Amino acid sequence: MVLNEVPVSEPYVIVAESFSTPLAIQFAGKNPPNLEGLVLSAGFATSPVRGALQWLSPIMAPLLAHFPVCGIGAKIMVPGSMDPGSALARMRAAIAAVEPEIMMDRVRSVVECNALEELRKIKVPVLYLQATRDFLVNPVCLEEMRRVKPEIEVVVMDGPHVILQLMPRQAAEIIAGFVRRL
């Protein structure tokens, strides 16, 4: 449980990316003591799966147990070379290491996600890092979040979904600036 891992007597900021952002929103929505801010990177509070795909996802999710999604998923998150050691090759290996049943559960969780009410309850400043070439999280997700919490600070970064991994220095500078202003 996240609550057992946060400092009890020191201020802290939560940084969450992609799939972990609804969990971070749910946690921050409880306004725990010493939480000073929340950073969401390429994240969502409602399902980023839209249209017919959202309707088909519950039907398609069980197929993930029999279909190698590591190449497709990695290419969507990290465009680029498949050379050994490349970011794409590392992402592909990481996805391949996830059990298909866990991948199915993740798809279900994403499709059913709705943390807007918890987002509304957050009292600390929120920074959102938006990737310009994010092919997983629809920009509509950020629009929905800002309808609930218009004061969310947004920084747009020219990169793919996994900007924390592929643009670590730039992301760290932006996050450090946000933390200094708290």
Backbone as JSON, one array per atom type, in Angstrom:
{
  "sequence": "MVLNEVPVSEPYVIVAESFSTPLAIQFAGKNPPNLEGLVLSAGFATSPVRGALQWLSPIMAPLLAHFPVCGIGAKIMVPGSMDPGSALARMRAAIAAVEPEIMMDRVRSVVECNALEELRKIKVPVLYLQATRDFLVNPVCLEEMRRVKPEIEVVVMDGPHVILQLMPRQAAEIIAGFVRRL",
  "N": [[0.83, -1.18, 0.0], [0.52, 2.22, -0.78], [0.34, 4.22, 1.17], [1.8, 3.25, 3.32], [4.38, 3.67, 2.52], [5.07, 6.33, 2.28], [6.69, 9.32, 3.5], [6.33, 10.08, 6.98], [6.85, 12.32, 8.47], [8.03, 14.24, 6.9], [7.87, 16.57, 4.16], [6.67, 15.65, 0.87], [6.58, 14.86, -2.66], [4.61, 13.33, -5.11], [5.42, 11.48, -7.97], [4.09, 10.29, -10.88], [3.57, 8.08, -13.61], [1.9, 7.38, -16.64], [0.21, 4.39, -16.48], [0.24, 4.38, -13.7], [-0.81, 6.8, -12.92], [-3.67, 7.12, -12.35], [-3.77, 5.77, -9.91], [-2.07, 7.31, -8.31], [-3.53, 9.67, -8.31], [-5.84, 8.83, -6.96], [-4.73, 8.29, -4.45], [-3.64, 10.84, -3.75], [-6.0, 12.26, -3.69], [-7.02, 11.72, -1.23], [-5.79, 13.48, 0.34], [-3.35, 13.19, 1.99], [-1.28, 13.65, 4.95], [1.52, 15.88, 4.74], [1.87, 15.7, 1.98], [2.93, 17.53, -0.73], [2.75, 18.09, -3.43], [1.77, 16.96, -6.74], [2.88, 15.16, -9.51], [2.1, 14.35, -12.74], [2.78, 12.31, -15.42], [2.3, 11.91, -18.79], [-0.3, 10.87, -18.36], [-3.57, 9.79, -17.11], [-6.95, 10.25, -15.97], [-9.29, 9.22, -16.62], [-10.38, 6.61, -18.81], [-8.05, 6.22, -21.42], [-8.68, 4.9, -23.67], [-10.72, 5.1, -26.39], [-13.89, 5.51, -28.14], [-14.98, 2.96, -30.43], [-13.04, 1.15, -29.77], [-12.96, 1.23, -26.99], [-15.35, -0.02, -26.34], [-14.86, -2.51, -27.46], [-12.66, -3.43, -26.02], [-13.07, -4.97, -23.54], [-13.78, -7.4, -24.68], [-11.61, -7.95, -26.28], [-9.47, -8.04, -24.48], [-9.03, -10.66, -23.21], [-7.75, -11.94, -25.31], [-5.16, -11.1, -25.22], [-3.72, -12.83, -23.71], [-2.94, -14.73, -25.51], [-1.61, -13.53, -27.55], [1.24, -11.99, -28.85], [1.97, -9.06, -27.56], [4.11, -7.46, -27.04], [5.85, -6.31, -29.01], [4.17, -4.6, -30.51], [3.07, -2.92, -28.5], [5.42, -1.79, -27.44], [6.44, -0.39, -29.65], [4.47, 1.56, -29.99], [4.78, 3.03, -27.63], [7.49, 3.76, -27.65], [8.88, 5.04, -30.21], [11.28, 4.22, -32.73], [14.61, 2.83, -33.19], [15.26, -0.71, -33.31], [17.62, -1.69, -32.48], [19.87, -3.66, -30.51], [19.91, -2.83, -27.09], [18.74, -0.38, -27.5], [16.21, 2.08, -26.64], [13.71, 1.21, -27.5], [14.1, -1.57, -27.8], [14.64, -2.24, -25.13], [12.19, -1.53, -23.95], [10.48, -3.28, -25.25], [11.43, -5.72, -24.26], [10.82, -5.39, -21.55], [8.0, -5.3, -21.6], [7.49, -7.82, -22.63], [8.21, -9.35, -20.48], [6.11, -9.24, -18.76], [3.47, -11.08, -17.45], [0.89, -12.5, -19.47], [-1.71, -12.59, -18.32], [-1.59, -10.59, -16.41], [-1.27, -8.41, -18.07], [-3.78, -8.47, -19.3], [-5.39, -7.79, -17.09], [-4.46, -5.22, -16.65], [-5.33, -3.92, -18.98], [-8.1, -4.09, -18.6], [-8.32, -2.54, -16.25], [-7.49, -0.04, -17.17], [-9.45, 0.54, -19.11], [-11.72, 0.7, -17.5], [-11.18, 2.79, -15.85], [-11.74, 5.62, -13.78], [-10.98, 8.33, -12.2], [-11.77, 10.89, -11.68], [-13.35, 12.09, -9.68], [-11.76, 11.8, -7.4], [-9.58, 13.33, -8.24], [-10.73, 15.87, -8.25], [-10.83, 16.35, -5.52], [-8.24, 16.8, -4.7], [-5.93, 18.83, -3.0], [-3.42, 19.89, -3.28], [-0.87, 21.45, -5.39], [-0.8, 20.5, -8.87], [1.13, 19.12, -11.41], [1.3, 18.51, -14.84], [2.88, 16.58, -17.23], [2.9, 16.63, -20.58], [3.2, 14.64, -23.4], [4.05, 15.28, -26.72], [4.05, 13.42, -28.74], [2.51, 11.25, -27.94], [1.03, 8.28, -28.32], [-0.6, 6.68, -26.9], [-2.03, 7.86, -24.77], [-4.74, 9.76, -25.11], [-5.14, 13.21, -25.94], [-7.55, 14.22, -25.05], [-7.92, 13.17, -22.54], [-6.41, 14.81, -20.81], [-7.81, 17.19, -21.18], [-10.27, 16.51, -19.99], [-9.42, 16.2, -17.36], [-8.63, 18.82, -16.78], [-11.06, 20.12, -16.9], [-12.21, 19.35, -14.54], [-10.28, 20.13, -12.73], [-9.09, 22.95, -13.22], [-6.79, 24.37, -12.57], [-4.53, 22.82, -12.96], [-1.18, 22.66, -13.76], [0.38, 22.64, -16.87], [2.94, 21.25, -18.78], [4.24, 20.99, -21.92], [5.99, 18.56, -23.65], [8.21, 17.68, -26.23], [8.02, 14.7, -27.2], [7.74, 11.04, -26.97], [5.37, 8.75, -25.41], [6.73, 7.71, -23.1], [8.22, 9.81, -21.66], [9.63, 10.37, -19.32], [11.58, 8.41, -19.26], [12.91, 8.7, -21.71], [13.54, 11.37, -21.92], [15.0, 12.25, -19.6], [16.6, 14.26, -18.31], [15.48, 16.76, -19.09], [12.86, 16.41, -18.13], [13.39, 16.08, -15.38], [14.44, 18.61, -14.75], [12.17, 20.23, -15.16], [10.4, 19.14, -13.28], [11.87, 19.57, -10.92], [11.87, 22.39, -10.89], [9.13, 22.85, -10.5], [8.82, 21.7, -7.94], [10.46, 23.4, -6.43], [8.91, 25.7, -6.41], [6.86, 25.1, -4.7]],
  "CA": [[0.0, 0.0, 0.0], [1.29, 3.45, -0.93], [0.33, 4.96, 2.43], [2.87, 2.72, 4.18], [5.69, 3.99, 1.95], [5.32, 7.78, 2.23], [7.26, 9.87, 4.75], [5.32, 10.49, 7.95], [7.18, 13.6, 9.1], [8.69, 15.13, 5.94], [7.07, 16.83, 2.96], [7.04, 14.87, -0.3], [5.84, 15.03, -3.92], [4.44, 12.07, -5.83], [5.6, 11.52, -9.42], [3.47, 9.09, -11.43], [3.58, 8.06, -15.06], [1.06, 6.47, -17.4], [-0.71, 3.5, -15.77], [0.22, 4.66, -12.26], [-1.4, 8.11, -12.61], [-4.94, 7.05, -11.61], [-3.48, 5.35, -8.52], [-1.53, 8.48, -7.63], [-4.66, 10.6, -8.14], [-6.68, 8.29, -5.89], [-4.0, 8.5, -3.2], [-3.57, 12.28, -3.47], [-7.35, 12.72, -3.41], [-7.27, 11.54, 0.21], [-5.06, 14.59, 0.96], [-2.56, 12.69, 3.11], [-0.39, 14.64, 5.55], [2.86, 16.15, 4.19], [1.91, 15.72, 0.51], [3.1, 18.92, -1.16], [2.42, 18.25, -4.84], [1.58, 15.75, -7.55], [3.35, 15.27, -10.89], [1.55, 13.29, -13.59], [3.47, 12.3, -16.71], [1.6, 11.12, -19.81], [-1.25, 10.11, -17.58], [-5.0, 9.88, -17.35], [-7.85, 10.02, -14.85], [-10.34, 8.39, -17.23], [-9.8, 5.71, -19.8], [-7.54, 6.79, -22.66], [-9.21, 4.1, -24.77], [-11.92, 5.83, -26.82], [-14.69, 5.04, -29.27], [-15.3, 1.53, -30.57], [-12.0, 0.39, -29.07], [-13.35, 1.12, -25.59], [-16.4, -1.02, -26.29], [-14.29, -3.82, -27.81], [-11.57, -3.81, -25.12], [-13.36, -6.12, -22.67], [-13.82, -8.61, -25.5], [-10.26, -8.2, -26.8], [-8.49, -8.24, -23.41], [-8.62, -12.05, -23.03], [-6.87, -12.37, -26.4], [-3.78, -10.74, -24.91], [-3.05, -14.01, -23.15], [-2.52, -15.59, -26.6], [-1.1, -12.69, -28.63], [2.44, -11.3, -28.39], [1.76, -7.61, -27.68], [5.3, -6.69, -26.66], [6.36, -5.53, -30.12], [3.22, -3.55, -30.84], [3.02, -1.97, -27.38], [6.69, -1.07, -27.34], [6.55, 0.54, -30.79], [3.57, 2.68, -29.73], [5.32, 3.85, -26.54], [8.85, 4.21, -27.92], [9.26, 4.9, -31.61], [12.73, 4.26, -32.94], [15.38, 1.68, -33.63], [15.19, -1.95, -32.54], [18.97, -2.14, -32.19], [20.05, -4.12, -29.12], [20.28, -1.75, -26.18], [17.95, 0.83, -27.75], [15.05, 2.25, -25.76], [12.64, 0.36, -28.01], [14.43, -2.96, -27.46], [14.46, -2.39, -23.67], [10.75, -1.48, -23.66], [9.91, -4.54, -25.74], [11.8, -6.77, -23.3], [10.06, -5.16, -20.32], [6.61, -5.7, -21.83], [7.49, -9.28, -22.81], [8.39, -9.98, -19.17], [4.84, -9.18, -18.02], [2.59, -12.22, -17.71], [-0.3, -12.1, -20.24], [-2.87, -12.36, -17.45], [-1.41, -9.27, -15.8], [-1.55, -7.46, -19.15], [-5.25, -8.43, -19.43], [-5.91, -7.03, -15.96], [-4.12, -3.81, -16.88], [-6.25, -3.4, -20.01], [-9.4, -3.9, -17.94], [-8.2, -1.41, -15.32], [-7.42, 1.19, -17.96], [-10.76, 0.77, -19.74], [-12.71, 1.02, -16.47], [-10.64, 3.86, -15.01], [-12.36, 6.93, -13.61], [-10.49, 8.93, -10.95], [-12.07, 12.32, -11.73], [-13.84, 12.58, -8.38], [-10.58, 11.91, -6.53], [-8.82, 14.47, -8.75], [-11.44, 17.07, -7.78], [-10.58, 16.51, -4.08], [-6.83, 17.09, -4.43], [-5.73, 20.21, -2.55], [-2.05, 20.33, -3.55], [-0.64, 21.75, -6.8], [-0.63, 19.35, -9.77], [1.86, 19.38, -12.66], [1.07, 17.45, -15.84], [3.82, 16.57, -18.34], [2.2, 16.09, -21.75], [4.08, 14.26, -24.51], [3.43, 15.64, -28.0], [3.93, 12.24, -29.6], [1.96, 10.17, -27.12], [0.01, 7.57, -29.09], [-1.38, 5.86, -25.98], [-2.93, 8.69, -23.98], [-5.43, 10.76, -25.93], [-5.16, 14.55, -25.33], [-8.86, 14.43, -24.41], [-7.78, 12.82, -21.12], [-5.97, 16.02, -20.11], [-8.93, 18.13, -21.22], [-11.23, 16.09, -18.95], [-8.81, 16.5, -16.06], [-8.64, 20.27, -16.57], [-12.45, 20.54, -16.64], [-12.43, 19.09, -13.13], [-9.26, 20.85, -11.96], [-8.5, 23.85, -14.22], [-5.5, 24.92, -12.15], [-3.42, 21.92, -13.27], [-0.11, 23.26, -14.57], [0.73, 21.73, -17.95], [4.16, 21.49, -19.55], [4.25, 20.14, -23.1], [7.34, 18.13, -24.03], [8.24, 17.06, -27.55], [8.52, 13.34, -27.06], [6.74, 9.97, -26.95], [4.67, 8.42, -24.17], [7.64, 7.47, -21.96], [9.13, 10.96, -21.63], [10.53, 10.33, -18.16], [12.71, 7.55, -19.59], [13.65, 9.14, -22.89], [13.95, 12.77, -21.75], [15.1, 12.35, -18.14], [17.15, 15.54, -17.83], [14.49, 17.81, -19.28], [11.76, 16.15, -17.19], [13.88, 16.35, -14.02], [14.53, 20.07, -14.58], [10.8, 20.75, -15.04], [9.87, 18.68, -11.99], [12.61, 20.3, -9.86], [11.33, 23.76, -10.87], [7.79, 22.76, -9.88], [9.0, 21.43, -6.52], [11.02, 24.62, -5.8], [7.83, 26.69, -6.27], [5.84, 24.66, -3.73]],
  "C": [[0.88, 1.25, 0.0], [1.41, 4.18, 0.4], [1.44, 4.51, 3.37], [4.26, 3.13, 3.73], [6.02, 5.47, 1.94], [5.9, 8.26, 3.55], [6.15, 10.34, 5.7], [5.6, 11.87, 8.54], [7.86, 14.59, 8.16], [7.77, 15.37, 4.75], [7.58, 16.0, 1.78], [6.13, 15.23, -1.48], [5.75, 13.66, -4.56], [4.64, 12.34, -7.31], [5.05, 10.2, -9.96], [3.43, 9.2, -12.95], [2.61, 7.02, -15.59], [0.09, 5.69, -16.52], [-0.81, 3.82, -14.28], [-0.47, 5.98, -11.93], [-2.77, 8.01, -11.94], [-4.74, 6.64, -10.14], [-2.95, 6.52, -7.71], [-2.63, 9.51, -7.36], [-5.55, 10.12, -6.99], [-6.03, 8.51, -4.52], [-4.01, 9.98, -2.81], [-4.94, 12.85, -3.14], [-7.77, 12.53, -1.95], [-6.57, 12.63, 1.02], [-4.28, 14.14, 2.19], [-1.64, 13.78, 3.67], [0.96, 14.69, 4.83], [2.95, 16.07, 2.67], [1.92, 17.17, 0.06], [2.7, 19.14, -2.61], [2.32, 16.9, -5.53], [2.03, 16.04, -8.97], [2.82, 14.07, -11.65], [2.21, 13.38, -14.96], [2.74, 11.37, -17.66], [0.53, 10.25, -19.17], [-2.7, 10.4, -17.91], [-5.75, 9.66, -16.04], [-9.07, 9.23, -15.31], [-9.69, 7.58, -18.34], [-9.3, 6.46, -21.03], [-8.02, 6.03, -23.89], [-10.56, 4.7, -25.14], [-12.64, 5.11, -27.95], [-14.96, 3.55, -29.24], [-14.28, 0.67, -29.83], [-12.35, 0.22, -27.59], [-14.41, 0.03, -25.42], [-15.84, -2.42, -26.54], [-13.24, -4.31, -26.81], [-11.9, -4.96, -24.19], [-13.39, -7.45, -23.42], [-12.41, -8.99, -25.95], [-9.25, -8.52, -25.72], [-8.09, -9.7, -23.21], [-7.69, -12.57, -24.14], [-5.41, -12.07, -26.12], [-3.01, -11.92, -24.33], [-2.49, -14.91, -24.25], [-1.85, -14.83, -27.74], [0.12, -11.92, -28.14], [2.33, -9.78, -28.61], [3.03, -6.81, -27.44], [5.84, -5.83, -27.78], [5.47, -4.36, -30.47], [3.2, -2.48, -29.75], [4.28, -1.15, -27.27], [6.81, -0.03, -28.45], [5.64, 1.75, -30.6], [4.17, 3.61, -28.67], [6.65, 4.49, -26.88], [9.17, 4.03, -29.39], [10.78, 4.92, -31.74], [13.29, 2.93, -33.34], [15.19, 0.48, -32.72], [16.59, -2.5, -32.26], [19.07, -2.61, -30.75], [20.51, -2.96, -28.25], [19.5, -0.47, -26.39], [16.78, 0.89, -26.78], [13.9, 1.34, -26.2], [12.88, -1.11, -27.64], [14.24, -3.2, -25.96], [12.98, -2.4, -23.3], [10.09, -2.79, -24.09], [10.2, -5.68, -24.77], [11.02, -6.62, -22.0], [8.61, -5.62, -20.48], [6.52, -7.23, -21.96], [7.61, -10.0, -21.47], [7.11, -10.0, -18.34], [3.97, -10.36, -18.43], [1.34, -11.75, -18.47], [-1.53, -11.83, -19.39], [-2.8, -11.0, -16.78], [-1.7, -8.19, -16.84], [-3.06, -7.34, -19.36], [-5.86, -7.59, -18.31], [-5.62, -5.54, -16.12], [-5.07, -3.19, -17.92], [-7.62, -3.15, -19.38], [-9.38, -2.68, -17.02], [-8.2, -0.08, -16.06], [-8.78, 1.53, -18.54], [-11.79, 1.23, -18.71], [-12.33, 2.22, -15.61], [-11.53, 5.1, -14.98], [-11.97, 7.46, -12.24], [-10.77, 10.43, -10.91], [-12.55, 12.86, -10.39], [-12.7, 12.74, -7.39], [-9.72, 13.09, -6.94], [-9.42, 15.78, -8.23], [-11.09, 17.37, -6.31], [-9.15, 16.9, -3.74], [-6.65, 18.57, -4.1], [-4.33, 20.75, -2.83], [-1.9, 20.67, -5.04], [-0.35, 20.47, -7.61], [0.08, 19.84, -11.02], [1.6, 18.2, -13.59], [2.09, 17.62, -16.96], [3.13, 15.87, -19.51], [3.2, 15.84, -22.87], [3.38, 14.56, -25.83], [3.21, 14.44, -28.9], [3.49, 11.01, -28.8], [0.82, 9.52, -27.89], [-0.82, 6.62, -28.22], [-2.42, 6.68, -25.22], [-3.46, 9.82, -24.85], [-5.4, 12.12, -25.22], [-6.49, 14.89, -24.65], [-8.79, 14.11, -22.92], [-7.35, 14.03, -20.3], [-7.1, 17.05, -20.09], [-9.96, 17.79, -20.15], [-10.7, 16.43, -17.56], [-8.88, 17.99, -15.77], [-10.05, 20.82, -16.4], [-12.76, 20.38, -15.15], [-11.5, 19.94, -12.26], [-8.5, 21.78, -12.91], [-7.12, 24.39, -13.85], [-4.31, 23.99, -12.38], [-2.43, 22.66, -14.17], [0.31, 22.23, -15.62], [2.02, 22.19, -18.61], [4.16, 20.49, -20.7], [5.69, 19.85, -23.48], [7.27, 17.4, -25.36], [8.87, 15.68, -27.46], [7.38, 12.33, -27.06], [6.2, 9.73, -25.54], [5.61, 8.33, -22.97], [8.68, 8.59, -21.86], [10.06, 10.95, -20.42], [11.76, 9.47, -18.46], [13.56, 8.1, -20.73], [14.12, 10.6, -22.82], [14.17, 13.05, -20.26], [15.62, 13.69, -17.63], [16.13, 16.66, -17.93], [13.34, 17.64, -18.29], [12.19, 16.47, -15.77], [13.97, 17.85, -13.76], [13.14, 20.68, -14.38], [10.22, 20.38, -13.68], [10.56, 19.42, -10.84], [12.12, 21.75, -9.76], [9.97, 23.81, -10.2], [7.94, 22.59, -8.37], [9.54, 22.67, -5.8], [9.93, 25.66, -5.56], [6.8, 26.31, -5.21], [6.03, 25.33, -2.38]]
}
